[in-house]
Amino acid sequence: MPTISYQLYSSRNWDIEDTFAMIAEAGFKEVEGVGPQYEDLAKTKSLLDAYGMTMPTGHFAPDLIESSPERVLEIARALGIKTIIAPYIAAEDRPTTLAGWKEFAGRLAKMSEPVVAAGLDFAWHNHDFELEPVEGKRPLDVIAAASENIMLELDLAWVHVAGEDPVAWLEKYAGRISTVHVKDVAPEGESADESGWADVGYGVMNWPAIKIAMDAAGVSHYVIEHDNPNDHKRMATRSLATVQAF
């Protein structure tokens, strides 16, 4: 039975204590961490304990993983994180050539080594830009090819935004997907106030087909996310109900 988590980035515009109370009331038992939760480890650990939650996965900036692996591992040990996920590379730092992407993928492979040596998993989280071909190759394929240590946290909605089929990418990387971001895309022209995203089950994603592909790919960890909700309680409650109905 897959487990269901909540990406705390979704609630970055709300107070963290109120967020924990809200997601606990909604029924979540797991969360995925991001940078702000690592600034006061005692507070974050206290919130996890108070609400009986775990944080099995966490996003860490690639520069931090590269420059301070011991700090990343210290944070992971303190919060119980089992999978270290590199989530993003800023547009100004993004390679524009195939050689550049191969170099970046090599850096990720090197970053993964102390993480894996410590008994944890390492993964890359995609957006849409990794699916745009560069000199005939998709950067996400280049990243995956760099090392077997690099798992994928496949963001299904960003795959859709890139004009790709999430089912095809689930099939392509079956066995390499540590987690998925389960989120939805609003119909074209709708939800402009939420940057075009939707609560899970209230957008255009073909969840029946995607669920079959997730099962076939062995995906066991679903992380619910919305990049810009104007009501995080509504989003969390409705999205969780959709995923539980899978």
Secondary structure, 3 states (H helix, E strand, C coil): CCEEEEEHHHHCCCCHHHHHHHHHHHCCCEEEECHHHHCCHHHHHHHHHHCCCEEEEEECCHHHHHHCHHHHHHHHHHHCCCEEEECCCCHHHCCCCHHHHHHHHHHHHHHHHHHHHCCCEEEEECCCHHHCCECCECHHHHHHHHCCCEEEEEEHHHHHHCCCCHHHHHHHCCCCEEEEEECEECCCCCCHHHCCEECCCCCCCCHHHHHHHHHHCCCCEEEECCCCCCCHHHHHHHHHHHHHHC
